[in-house]
Amino acid sequence: MPLEVPVASANGSAPHCEHLDGLEPVTPQSSYCQDCEAGYDERATLLICLTCGWVACSDGSPNQHAKAHYAETDHAIAAALETRSRWRWCYVHQRLV
């Protein structure tokens, strides 16, 4: 099921980020961190890349695979994989968007 890109931040006050422009809905490529695989820490928050749908563990996890995905691909925006979450992070600007 594709994840829609929310128009505004959860509080509606985040400055506009040009990295959101042109993003299309993406389908998560998995329901777990694709880099951790067997070593997955169930307590880690999962993020989805809003450019390609890659799912990885958050920066709060020991492996920080979402940040590594950004470093490898320059895909700037990640969102929480949780169904109703509107949390999104821009790795370029290092802020919520």
CYANA upper distance limits for C-alpha pairs under 8 A (distance plus 0.5 A):
  1 MET  CA     27 THR  CA      6.11
  1 MET  CA     28 PRO  CA      7.98
  2 PRO  CA     25 PRO  CA      6.03
  2 PRO  CA     26 VAL  CA      5.30
  2 PRO  CA     27 THR  CA      4.55
  2 PRO  CA     28 PRO  CA      7.49
  3 LEU  CA     25 PRO  CA      5.80
  3 LEU  CA     26 VAL  CA      5.90
  3 LEU  CA     27 THR  CA      6.54
  3 LEU  CA     28 PRO  CA      8.05
  4 GLU  CA     24 GLU  CA      8.03
  4 GLU  CA     25 PRO  CA      5.23
  4 GLU  CA     26 VAL  CA      7.63
  5 VAL  CA     23 LEU  CA      7.71
  5 VAL  CA     24 GLU  CA      7.67
  5 VAL  CA     25 PRO  CA      6.59
  5 VAL  CA     50 LEU  CA      8.06
  6 PRO  CA     86 ARG  CA      6.95
  8 ALA  CA     12 GLY  CA      5.77
  8 ALA  CA     13 SER  CA      8.24
  8 ALA  CA     14 ALA  CA      7.90
  8 ALA  CA     97 VAL  CA      7.95
  9 SER  CA     13 SER  CA      7.14
  9 SER  CA     14 ALA  CA      6.40
  9 SER  CA     86 ARG  CA      6.93
  9 SER  CA     87 TRP  CA      7.41
  9 SER  CA     88 ARG  CA      8.00
  9 SER  CA     96 LEU  CA      8.10
  9 SER  CA     97 VAL  CA      6.21
 10 ALA  CA     86 ARG  CA      6.16
 10 ALA  CA     87 TRP  CA      7.23
 14 ALA  CA     96 LEU  CA      7.36
 14 ALA  CA     97 VAL  CA      5.91
 15 PRO  CA     97 VAL  CA      7.28
 16 HIS  CA     97 VAL  CA      7.49
 17 CYS  CA     21 ASP  CA      8.11
 17 CYS  CA     90 CYS  CA      8.39
 17 CYS  CA     97 VAL  CA      6.93
 19 HIS  CA     23 LEU  CA      8.44
 19 HIS  CA     76 ALA  CA      7.01
 19 HIS  CA     77 ILE  CA      7.40
 19 HIS  CA     90 CYS  CA      8.01
 20 LEU  CA     77 ILE  CA      7.75
 23 LEU  CA     50 LEU  CA      7.50
 23 LEU  CA     51 THR  CA      7.02
 24 GLU  CA     50 LEU  CA      8.30
 24 GLU  CA     51 THR  CA      8.00
 25 PRO  CA     50 LEU  CA      7.89
 26 VAL  CA     50 LEU  CA      6.78
 26 VAL  CA     51 THR  CA      7.55
 26 VAL  CA     52 CYS  CA      6.94
 26 VAL  CA     53 GLY  CA      5.86
 27 THR  CA     52 CYS  CA      8.46
 27 THR  CA     53 GLY  CA      5.97
 28 PRO  CA     48 ILE  CA      7.15
 28 PRO  CA     53 GLY  CA      5.06
 28 PRO  CA     54 TRP  CA      6.80
 28 PRO  CA     55 VAL  CA      6.94
 29 GLN  CA     53 GLY  CA      6.04
 29 GLN  CA     54 TRP  CA      6.06
 29 GLN  CA     55 VAL  CA      6.90
 30 SER  CA     34 GLN  CA      7.60
 30 SER  CA     54 TRP  CA      8.01
 30 SER  CA     55 VAL  CA      6.71
 31 SER  CA     55 VAL  CA      7.59
 32 TYR  CA     37 GLU  CA      7.89
 32 TYR  CA     40 TYR  CA      8.09
 32 TYR  CA     46 LEU  CA      7.62
 32 TYR  CA     55 VAL  CA      6.98
 32 TYR  CA     56 ALA  CA      7.45
 33 CYS  CA     37 GLU  CA      6.71
 33 CYS  CA     40 TYR  CA      7.20
 33 CYS  CA     46 LEU  CA      7.29
 33 CYS  CA     55 VAL  CA      5.90
 33 CYS  CA     56 ALA  CA      4.59
 33 CYS  CA     57 CYS  CA      5.94
 33 CYS  CA     65 HIS  CA      8.23
 34 GLN  CA     54 TRP  CA      8.09
 34 GLN  CA     55 VAL  CA      6.65
 34 GLN  CA     56 ALA  CA      6.45
 35 ASP  CA     56 ALA  CA      7.18
 35 ASP  CA     65 HIS  CA      7.11
 36 CYS  CA     40 TYR  CA      5.40
 36 CYS  CA     41 ASP  CA      8.45
 36 CYS  CA     56 ALA  CA      8.41
 36 CYS  CA     57 CYS  CA      8.37
 36 CYS  CA     63 ASN  CA      8.34
 36 CYS  CA     65 HIS  CA      8.38
 44 ALA  CA     57 CYS  CA      6.49
 44 ALA  CA     58 SER  CA      7.15
 44 ALA  CA     60 GLY  CA      7.68
 44 ALA  CA     61 SER  CA      5.96
 45 THR  CA     57 CYS  CA      6.36
 45 THR  CA     58 SER  CA      5.97
 45 THR  CA     60 GLY  CA      7.99
 45 THR  CA     61 SER  CA      7.88
 45 THR  CA     80 ALA  CA      7.97
 46 LEU  CA     55 VAL  CA      7.14
 46 LEU  CA     56 ALA  CA      6.14
 46 LEU  CA     57 CYS  CA      5.16
 46 LEU  CA     58 SER  CA      6.17
 46 LEU  CA     80 ALA  CA      6.63
 46 LEU  CA     81 LEU  CA      6.10
 46 LEU  CA     82 GLU  CA      8.23
 47 LEU  CA     55 VAL  CA      6.15
 47 LEU  CA     56 ALA  CA      5.97
 47 LEU  CA     57 CYS  CA      6.55
 47 LEU  CA     58 SER  CA      6.41
 47 LEU  CA     66 ALA  CA      7.08
 47 LEU  CA     78 ALA  CA      6.48
 47 LEU  CA     79 ALA  CA      5.81
 47 LEU  CA     80 ALA  CA      5.03
 47 LEU  CA     81 LEU  CA      5.56
 48 ILE  CA     53 GLY  CA      6.12
 48 ILE  CA     54 TRP  CA      6.06
 48 ILE  CA     55 VAL  CA      5.01
 48 ILE  CA     56 ALA  CA      7.03
 48 ILE  CA     66 ALA  CA      8.32
 48 ILE  CA     78 ALA  CA      5.90
 48 ILE  CA     79 ALA  CA      5.81
 48 ILE  CA     80 ALA  CA      6.74
 48 ILE  CA     81 LEU  CA      6.07
 49 CYS  CA     53 GLY  CA      5.45
 49 CYS  CA     54 TRP  CA      5.70
 49 CYS  CA     55 VAL  CA      7.00
 49 CYS  CA     66 ALA  CA      8.23
 49 CYS  CA     75 HIS  CA      7.51
 49 CYS  CA     76 ALA  CA      8.48
 49 CYS  CA     77 ILE  CA      6.65
 49 CYS  CA     78 ALA  CA      4.99
 49 CYS  CA     79 ALA  CA      7.07
 50 LEU  CA     75 HIS  CA      8.27
 50 LEU  CA     77 ILE  CA      6.22
 50 LEU  CA     78 ALA  CA      6.07
 50 LEU  CA     79 ALA  CA      7.25
 51 THR  CA     75 HIS  CA      6.54
 51 THR  CA     76 ALA  CA      8.39
 51 THR  CA     77 ILE  CA      7.70
 52 CYS  CA     75 HIS  CA      8.49
 55 VAL  CA     66 ALA  CA      7.93
 55 VAL  CA     81 LEU  CA      8.27
 56 ALA  CA     64 GLN  CA      8.34
 56 ALA  CA     65 HIS  CA      5.82
 56 ALA  CA     66 ALA  CA      5.35
 56 ALA  CA     69 HIS  CA      8.39
 57 CYS  CA     61 SER  CA      6.76
 57 CYS  CA     63 ASN  CA      7.70
 57 CYS  CA     64 GLN  CA      6.31
 57 CYS  CA     65 HIS  CA      5.80
 57 CYS  CA     66 ALA  CA      6.12
 58 SER  CA     64 GLN  CA      5.86
 58 SER  CA     65 HIS  CA      7.09
 58 SER  CA     66 ALA  CA      6.04
 58 SER  CA     67 LYS  CA      7.84
 59 ASP  CA     63 ASN  CA      8.10
 59 ASP  CA     64 GLN  CA      4.93
 59 ASP  CA     65 HIS  CA      7.84
 59 ASP  CA     66 ALA  CA      7.25
 59 ASP  CA     67 LYS  CA      6.90
 60 GLY  CA     64 GLN  CA      7.28
 64 GLN  CA     68 ALA  CA      7.00
 65 HIS  CA     69 HIS  CA      6.57
 66 ALA  CA     70 TYR  CA      6.96
 66 ALA  CA     78 ALA  CA      8.13
 67 LYS  CA     71 ALA  CA      6.79
 67 LYS  CA     91 TYR  CA      8.12
 68 ALA  CA     72 GLU  CA      6.72
 69 HIS  CA     73 THR  CA      6.52
 69 HIS  CA     74 ASP  CA      8.28
 69 HIS  CA     75 HIS  CA      8.09
 70 TYR  CA     74 ASP  CA      5.39
 70 TYR  CA     75 HIS  CA      5.72
 70 TYR  CA     76 ALA  CA      6.72
 70 TYR  CA     91 TYR  CA      7.65
 76 ALA  CA     90 CYS  CA      5.93
 76 ALA  CA     91 TYR  CA      5.72
 76 ALA  CA     92 VAL  CA      6.44
 77 ILE  CA     88 ARG  CA      7.23
 77 ILE  CA     89 TRP  CA      6.11
 77 ILE  CA     90 CYS  CA      5.16
 77 ILE  CA     91 TYR  CA      6.89
 78 ALA  CA     88 ARG  CA      6.14
 78 ALA  CA     89 TRP  CA      5.86
 78 ALA  CA     90 CYS  CA      7.21
 78 ALA  CA     91 TYR  CA      8.38
 79 ALA  CA     86 ARG  CA      7.89
 79 ALA  CA     87 TRP  CA      6.20
 79 ALA  CA     88 ARG  CA      4.73
 79 ALA  CA     89 TRP  CA      6.78
 80 ALA  CA     85 SER  CA      6.72
 80 ALA  CA     86 ARG  CA      7.84
 80 ALA  CA     87 TRP  CA      6.28
 80 ALA  CA     88 ARG  CA      7.12
 81 LEU  CA     85 SER  CA      7.95
 87 TRP  CA     96 LEU  CA      7.75
 87 TRP  CA     97 VAL  CA      8.25
 88 ARG  CA     96 LEU  CA      6.20
 88 ARG  CA     97 VAL  CA      6.10
 89 TRP  CA     94 GLN  CA      7.61
 89 TRP  CA     95 ARG  CA      6.29
 89 TRP  CA     96 LEU  CA      5.05
 89 TRP  CA     97 VAL  CA      6.33
 90 CYS  CA     94 GLN  CA      6.08
 90 CYS  CA     95 ARG  CA      6.13
 90 CYS  CA     96 LEU  CA      6.74
 90 CYS  CA     97 VAL  CA      6.96
 91 TYR  CA     95 ARG  CA      7.64
